Amino acid sequence: MSPSYADNIDKLVEDNYFHWEFNMRMKLARKGLLPQIIKPEFDQVSDRSTAEWKTNDLKALGVIAGD
């Protein structure tokens, strides 16, 4: 898959945090990884396994770090 305009996010610098944060949240949402940066609300019945959560957490970190 070739990178698209939507995947091109400026690097985080001292004066672009709010713009960077919004774009990164949208990128993570498109990849289904937004829950990894939001406080998890586990319930007793459908608790995801720790291994699955850690895997998705590392994927989200890879996206944020720029793969």
N, C-alpha and C positions, 0 to 999 in steps of 0.2 A: 504494500500500500504506500503510495507516494504521499509525502507530507502536503497538507493543504494549508490554505491561509489561516484556517481556524486553529491549526496546530502550531502556528508560529506565534509564540508569546515572547514579548520582550523580557529580558532577564530582570530579576528583582534588583532594584537599586534604591538609594535613599529617598527618592521623591516619587516613586510610582507604585507604592504598596497597594493602594486601593484598586487601581486599574489591574495590576498583576494578580491580586487575590481574586477578583471577579473572573478574569480570563482563566485562571487556573481552576477555579471551581467549575466553570463551564466545561473545561477540558476533561476534568475528572468525572463529571456527570455524564458526558458523552461516552466515556469508557466504562461506565457503571461502577466507578470507584469513589463516588462522593461520600458514601457512608463511612469510608475509612477516615475521613477528617472531621466527622461530626461525632459528638459524644454518643457512644453506643447505648442503646436502651434495650438490654437483653430482657427477655421474659423467660419464665421457667419452662414453658412448653416448647418454644421454637428457638432455643439457644443454639447459635451456630457454633460449630466446633472451633476450638482455639487454633488448630492448624489451618483451617480455611481462612479465618480472620487474619492470621499472620501472613499467609500467602497474598491475600488481597492488599494488606497493608504494605507489603514490599512492592507490589505492582504500583500502588499509588505513589510511593516514594520514588520509584523509577520514573514515573511520569513527571513528578515535580522536579526531580533532578535533571531531567532532560534525556532519559533513557541512556 
